[in-house]
Amino acid sequence: RQRIPKGYRNLDDLKNGSNSVSMDDLYIGAKVNIFGKDLFIYDCDDFTRRYYSSTFGETMQPISVNEPAVPIPRLPTPPSNGMGAEEDSIQNCKMLRPKPAY
C-alpha cells in the first residue's frame, strides 16, 4: 500500500507524497490518472457506497458502461503439406487435440 501521486511522470513523483490522490478524487464518474493510466470509476461495492453516504452525504449510482465487442482475429488456414487428407490438416489447425474421426 502506498500513496498514489497525482500527475505521475516518473519515480521522483513517488518521493513527494504531498500531492497524492485522496478520497475526494475517488467517486463514481471520476477519471483518475494512476501511474500514467487513465481509469474511469463507474461503480463501487455496497460497503464503499454506504461509507461515502455516511461520510460525505452523497448517494452514488452506478454508470452503465457498454464496451463494443472486439472481433477475434483469425489467421488464414495454411495450405496442406500433402501428408494425410486436407480435412485432417484443417482439423489440426483448429484445435491442439483433434477429436477422433470415429
Backbone bond lengths (Angstrom), bond angles and torsions (degrees), N, CA, C in turn:
res aa  C-N    CA-C-N  psi(-1)  N-CA   C-N-CA  omega(-1)  CA-C   N-CA-C  phi
1 R - - - 1.445 - - 1.518 108.82 -
2 Q 1.288 114.44 137.15 1.463 120.13 178.36 1.517 109.32 -156.74
3 R 1.296 115.75 165.74 1.458 120.70 175.20 1.523 108.35 -75.84
4 I 1.322 114.82 144.88 1.459 120.66 -179.95 1.518 107.71 -103.09
5 P 1.341 118.07 118.70 1.464 119.58 -178.37 1.526 111.58 -72.14
6 K 1.329 115.53 144.52 1.465 120.60 173.00 1.521 107.92 -78.45
7 G 1.301 117.04 139.61 1.461 120.72 177.26 1.514 112.16 63.83
8 Y 1.322 117.67 47.70 1.468 122.40 -179.30 1.525 110.85 -62.61
9 R 1.323 116.94 128.07 1.459 122.40 176.65 1.527 111.52 -121.22
10 N 1.342 117.03 -41.78 1.461 120.63 179.88 1.531 109.02 -153.90
11 L 1.312 117.22 -177.17 1.461 121.50 -175.38 1.522 113.24 -66.91
12 D 1.327 118.65 -20.26 1.463 120.42 178.46 1.534 111.24 -66.25
13 D 1.329 117.19 -24.73 1.461 119.90 178.31 1.522 111.93 -67.35
14 L 1.349 118.07 -22.88 1.459 120.94 179.26 1.525 111.76 -71.93
15 K 1.330 117.26 -25.76 1.465 120.78 -178.55 1.518 111.33 -70.33
16 N 1.313 117.62 -35.28 1.450 122.13 -179.06 1.535 108.55 -95.36
17 G 1.343 117.04 98.55 1.454 121.47 -175.97 1.510 113.65 -88.62
18 S 1.341 118.10 3.99 1.462 119.82 -175.75 1.526 112.21 -71.95
19 N 1.316 117.84 -32.66 1.467 121.73 -178.73 1.527 108.48 -105.69
20 S 1.341 116.52 76.28 1.453 120.41 -176.43 1.526 110.35 -123.22
21 V 1.334 115.68 165.52 1.456 122.24 -179.63 1.531 108.37 -66.83
22 S 1.335 116.45 133.76 1.462 121.01 -179.36 1.522 109.97 -120.97
23 M 1.334 116.77 -179.65 1.463 120.75 -179.93 1.522 111.70 -64.39
24 D 1.324 117.09 -27.56 1.465 120.06 179.10 1.528 111.69 -67.04
25 D 1.319 116.89 -23.08 1.465 121.40 -178.90 1.530 112.53 -86.77
26 L 1.333 117.10 -16.04 1.461 121.40 -174.29 1.523 110.23 -105.58
27 Y 1.315 116.60 103.48 1.455 122.81 176.85 1.526 107.86 -153.58
28 I 1.306 116.04 164.02 1.467 119.90 -178.72 1.528 109.22 -67.14
29 G 1.321 115.57 127.59 1.457 122.15 -178.22 1.517 112.23 101.46
30 A 1.347 117.66 -6.35 1.469 120.93 -178.69 1.521 110.31 -83.36
31 K 1.333 114.60 146.92 1.457 121.47 170.99 1.518 106.48 -108.24
32 V 1.328 115.95 120.92 1.461 121.86 -175.27 1.519 108.74 -120.36
33 N 1.320 116.45 133.20 1.456 121.82 176.46 1.523 107.72 -92.30
34 I 1.332 116.72 113.41 1.457 121.94 179.67 1.515 108.13 -117.48
35 F 1.334 114.92 109.98 1.466 123.24 -179.78 1.531 112.29 50.73
36 G 1.328 116.02 44.67 1.454 121.39 174.69 1.514 114.85 88.16
37 K 1.323 118.75 -2.06 1.470 122.19 178.62 1.522 108.65 -110.50
38 D 1.329 117.20 128.13 1.459 121.31 177.03 1.521 109.00 -83.40
39 L 1.335 115.66 120.36 1.455 121.90 179.32 1.519 109.75 -113.67
40 F 1.321 116.14 140.39 1.459 122.39 178.90 1.526 107.57 -109.17
41 I 1.329 116.95 124.69 1.459 121.60 179.76 1.524 107.65 -91.24
42 Y 1.334 117.05 116.66 1.462 120.14 -176.91 1.527 113.27 -116.94
43 D 1.341 118.98 -8.02 1.456 120.90 178.58 1.523 108.84 -163.73
44 C 1.331 116.06 166.05 1.463 121.33 176.11 1.526 108.40 -147.68
45 D 1.321 116.52 170.34 1.458 120.36 179.91 1.528 110.54 -82.42
46 D 1.331 115.96 171.97 1.462 121.08 -175.59 1.523 112.30 -64.39
47 F 1.345 118.06 -38.03 1.455 120.90 179.35 1.526 110.98 -60.94
48 T 1.333 116.15 -47.12 1.471 120.43 179.60 1.517 110.44 -64.09
49 R 1.319 117.89 -39.55 1.462 121.56 179.15 1.534 110.52 -62.29
50 R 1.352 117.25 -44.46 1.472 120.76 178.31 1.528 111.16 -66.81
51 Y 1.341 117.52 -39.33 1.457 121.43 -179.63 1.535 111.35 -63.08
52 Y 1.319 116.59 -47.35 1.468 120.35 179.20 1.531 110.81 -65.82
53 S 1.332 116.91 -33.04 1.454 119.95 178.22 1.527 111.00 -67.73
54 S 1.343 117.62 -41.69 1.468 120.03 -179.16 1.528 111.74 -77.89
55 T 1.336 118.47 -32.52 1.466 121.24 -177.13 1.521 112.03 -83.06
56 F 1.326 117.39 -49.32 1.462 121.74 -174.64 1.525 113.39 -103.55
57 G 1.325 117.28 -12.10 1.456 120.50 -178.30 1.517 113.55 73.48
58 E 1.320 116.74 21.44 1.462 121.54 -179.30 1.518 110.01 -109.20
59 T 1.323 116.69 135.59 1.459 120.72 172.35 1.523 107.68 -99.51
60 M 1.313 115.40 126.52 1.460 120.80 -176.61 1.519 109.90 -105.35
61 Q 1.313 116.06 131.09 1.456 123.16 177.95 1.526 109.10 -109.10
62 P 1.335 117.99 138.24 1.466 119.93 179.57 1.524 111.91 -65.73
63 I 1.313 115.22 151.66 1.461 122.52 177.75 1.519 107.73 -105.30
64 S 1.318 116.36 129.90 1.458 120.80 179.34 1.528 109.46 -74.46
65 V 1.321 115.73 127.15 1.466 121.65 -179.88 1.524 107.57 -122.09
66 N 1.306 115.88 118.63 1.462 121.18 177.38 1.511 108.75 -110.94
67 E 1.315 115.48 116.38 1.461 120.38 178.29 1.520 108.87 -95.28
68 P 1.325 117.51 138.95 1.469 119.09 178.53 1.529 110.31 -68.45
69 A 1.314 115.28 145.81 1.462 120.37 178.16 1.523 108.87 -70.55
70 V 1.299 115.70 128.94 1.459 121.04 179.75 1.529 108.23 -94.91
71 P 1.329 117.78 122.13 1.465 118.55 -179.85 1.531 110.49 -69.83
72 I 1.322 114.79 141.30 1.461 120.40 179.11 1.522 108.21 -81.98
73 P 1.328 117.69 122.66 1.469 118.98 -178.72 1.532 110.79 -68.16
74 R 1.297 116.45 142.20 1.462 121.78 179.72 1.519 108.49 -120.81
75 L 1.304 115.26 126.08 1.460 120.31 178.14 1.523 109.78 -74.52
76 P 1.321 117.79 149.14 1.472 119.16 177.93 1.529 110.42 -66.85
77 T 1.337 115.26 147.18 1.461 120.43 178.95 1.524 109.16 -71.01
78 P 1.340 116.83 128.21 1.465 119.18 -179.46 1.534 110.61 -70.09
79 P 1.324 116.84 154.84 1.467 119.03 179.43 1.533 110.76 -67.89
80 S 1.327 115.43 154.36 1.459 120.92 179.85 1.526 109.84 -66.44
81 N 1.347 116.49 144.56 1.464 119.81 -179.57 1.524 112.23 -94.63
82 G 1.332 117.59 3.64 1.461 120.88 177.23 1.514 113.72 93.76
83 M 1.336 118.85 -9.91 1.466 121.78 179.04 1.527 108.09 -90.07
84 G 1.318 117.95 111.25 1.456 121.57 179.69 1.514 111.05 81.17
85 A 1.317 114.74 -175.69 1.460 120.28 -179.01 1.530 110.02 -77.51
86 E 1.316 116.47 156.07 1.462 120.37 -179.60 1.531 111.08 -65.73
87 E 1.346 117.30 -32.39 1.465 120.72 178.75 1.531 110.65 -63.25
88 D 1.343 116.90 -35.89 1.459 120.73 178.60 1.532 110.69 -66.25
89 S 1.321 116.59 -41.64 1.466 120.27 179.26 1.523 110.95 -64.42
90 I 1.335 117.20 -41.24 1.466 120.76 178.65 1.521 110.01 -65.54
91 Q 1.341 116.94 -40.97 1.465 120.25 179.55 1.530 110.65 -63.87
92 N 1.312 118.80 -36.57 1.459 121.83 177.69 1.527 111.59 -66.84
93 C 1.331 116.99 -28.45 1.462 120.26 177.95 1.527 111.46 -76.99
94 K 1.322 117.89 -26.42 1.461 121.08 -176.87 1.525 112.79 -78.92
95 M 1.330 118.50 -35.01 1.454 120.40 -179.39 1.520 110.50 -148.25
96 L 1.331 115.67 154.25 1.449 119.66 -177.56 1.526 112.45 -72.63
97 R 1.314 116.47 -35.97 1.458 120.97 178.39 1.526 108.36 -112.23
98 P 1.320 117.10 92.72 1.467 118.48 -178.16 1.508 111.69 -65.28
99 K 1.334 115.80 146.46 1.462 121.00 177.42 1.522 108.82 -75.20
100 P 1.324 117.14 146.98 1.468 118.55 178.89 1.530 110.61 -66.48
101 A 1.319 115.58 152.97 1.463 121.34 -174.41 1.518 112.70 -76.50
102 Y 1.334 120.21 -14.03 1.470 121.04 -176.82 1.491 112.77 -85.47
